[in-house]
């Protein structure tokens, strides 16, 4: 893995952590319908990108 991929992976891991925190907060206080699904979809997309970077 080159430096650019390692840096991208670090950014993705930070986004994953932030999204997981947001999901936890939204589950506790679900004010906006559809927000939870959107956050979970974004988390799935980012996780897939991280796996693709790891496997390359």
Buried (B, 14 or more C-beta within 10 A) or exposed (E): EEEEEEEBBEEBEEBBEEBEEBBEEBEEEEEEEEEBEEBBEBBEEBBEBBEEBEEE
